[in-house]
Amino acid sequence: MRKSLAFIMMLMVTLCAFAKGPNYKRIAEEAEIVNKACPIKLDDYTVLNNVTADKDTIVYNYTVTGINKTQFEVLVPQIRVAALVQVKNNEAARKDLLKIGARAEYYYYDVDGELLGNFAIENEEWK
């Protein structure tokens, strides 16, 4: 799961690095580029299905195997903190996210398409 979080942050940096001010069109274009490579197997349990962008929101959609909803719900706080820490430790990504007012939403589904869990990171949290 740790490798997955590093990859997620790399994608976020890619999506945000080219944005200048409220140029959300560029974020959408970058999401489209990432989507051409999807699905992307991040580890033995996690696949990035797609990334979407809607103005200031970057949405990541994953499929997770080998875990049920109850087990996943226990992990969500840890995954969320790790995602936030990863961005805070990457000064360039943090500044880009703050500059464009970005927020991120993460959705995790099982192999049947049922939502296991989700979380969001608001722009203020990047500070």
C-alpha positions as CSV (number, residue, x, y, z in Angstrom):
1,M,0.0,0.0,0.0
2,R,3.0,2.3,0.7
3,K,4.1,2.0,-2.9
4,S,0.6,2.9,-4.0
5,L,0.6,6.1,-2.0
6,A,3.9,7.1,-3.6
7,F,2.5,6.5,-7.0
8,I,-0.6,8.4,-6.2
9,M,1.4,11.4,-5.1
10,M,3.5,11.3,-8.3
11,L,0.3,11.4,-10.3
12,M,-1.0,14.3,-8.3
13,V,2.2,16.2,-8.9
14,T,2.0,15.4,-12.6
15,L,-1.6,16.6,-12.7
16,C,-0.9,19.8,-10.8
17,A,2.6,20.8,-12.0
18,F,1.3,22.4,-15.2
19,A,-1.5,24.3,-13.7
20,K,-1.1,28.0,-13.6
21,G,-3.7,29.9,-11.5
22,P,-7.2,28.8,-12.3
23,N,-6.1,26.8,-15.4
24,Y,-8.1,23.7,-14.6
25,K,-8.2,22.7,-18.3
26,R,-4.6,21.7,-18.0
27,I,-5.4,19.4,-15.0
28,A,-8.2,17.8,-17.0
29,E,-5.8,17.2,-19.9
30,E,-3.2,15.6,-17.6
31,A,-5.9,13.4,-16.2
32,E,-6.7,12.3,-19.7
33,I,-3.1,11.4,-20.3
34,V,-3.0,9.3,-17.1
35,N,-6.2,7.6,-18.1
36,K,-4.7,6.4,-21.4
37,A,-2.4,4.2,-19.2
38,C,-5.2,3.0,-17.0
39,P,-5.8,0.6,-15.5
40,I,-2.5,0.8,-13.7
41,K,-1.6,-2.0,-11.3
42,L,0.0,-0.2,-8.3
43,D,0.7,-3.3,-6.2
44,D,-0.7,-6.8,-5.6
45,Y,-4.0,-5.4,-4.3
46,T,-4.5,-2.0,-5.8
47,V,-5.4,-0.9,-9.3
48,L,-5.8,2.8,-10.4
49,N,-8.9,2.6,-12.7
50,N,-9.0,6.3,-13.7
51,V,-8.4,9.9,-12.7
52,T,-10.9,12.6,-13.4
53,A,-10.7,16.3,-12.9
54,D,-13.5,18.8,-12.4
55,K,-12.2,22.4,-11.9
56,D,-10.4,22.2,-8.6
57,T,-11.1,18.6,-7.7
58,I,-8.8,15.7,-8.7
59,V,-10.7,12.3,-8.3
60,Y,-8.8,9.0,-8.1
61,N,-10.8,5.8,-8.5
62,Y,-9.2,2.5,-7.5
63,T,-10.1,-1.2,-7.3
64,V,-8.8,-3.0,-4.3
65,T,-8.7,-6.8,-3.9
66,G,-8.2,-9.1,-1.0
67,I,-10.0,-6.9,1.5
68,N,-13.6,-6.4,2.6
69,K,-15.4,-3.1,3.5
70,T,-14.9,-3.5,7.2
71,Q,-11.2,-4.1,6.8
72,F,-10.8,-1.3,4.4
73,E,-12.6,1.2,6.7
74,V,-9.9,0.5,9.4
75,L,-7.2,1.4,6.9
76,V,-8.8,4.6,5.5
77,P,-7.5,6.9,8.2
78,Q,-3.9,5.6,7.7
79,I,-4.2,5.9,3.9
80,R,-5.5,9.4,4.2
81,V,-2.7,10.5,6.6
82,A,-0.1,8.9,4.4
83,A,-1.4,10.7,1.3
84,L,-1.4,14.0,3.1
85,V,2.1,13.6,4.5
86,Q,3.4,12.5,1.1
87,V,2.2,15.8,-0.4
88,K,3.3,17.9,2.5
89,N,6.8,16.4,2.2
90,N,6.9,17.3,-1.5
91,E,7.3,21.1,-1.5
92,A,6.7,21.5,-5.2
93,A,3.5,19.5,-5.2
94,R,2.2,21.2,-2.0
95,K,2.8,24.7,-3.5
96,D,1.1,23.7,-6.8
97,L,-1.9,22.3,-5.0
98,L,-2.2,25.4,-2.8
99,K,-1.8,27.8,-5.8
100,I,-4.7,26.3,-7.8
101,G,-6.9,25.7,-4.8
102,A,-7.0,22.0,-5.5
103,R,-8.6,19.3,-3.4
104,A,-8.5,15.5,-4.0
105,E,-11.0,12.8,-3.6
106,Y,-10.1,9.1,-3.4
107,Y,-12.6,6.3,-4.1
108,Y,-11.8,2.6,-3.5
109,Y,-14.0,-0.2,-4.9
110,D,-14.0,-3.9,-4.7
111,V,-13.9,-6.2,-7.7
112,D,-17.7,-6.1,-8.0
113,G,-17.7,-2.3,-8.1
114,E,-19.0,-1.8,-4.6
115,L,-17.6,1.2,-2.8
116,L,-15.3,0.1,0.0
117,G,-14.5,3.6,1.2
118,N,-13.5,7.1,0.2
119,F,-12.0,10.2,1.6
120,A,-11.2,13.8,0.5
121,I,-8.3,16.1,1.2
122,E,-9.3,19.7,1.2
123,N,-7.0,22.5,-0.1
124,E,-6.6,24.0,3.4
125,E,-5.0,20.7,4.6
126,W,-2.1,21.0,2.1
127,K,-0.8,24.0,4.2
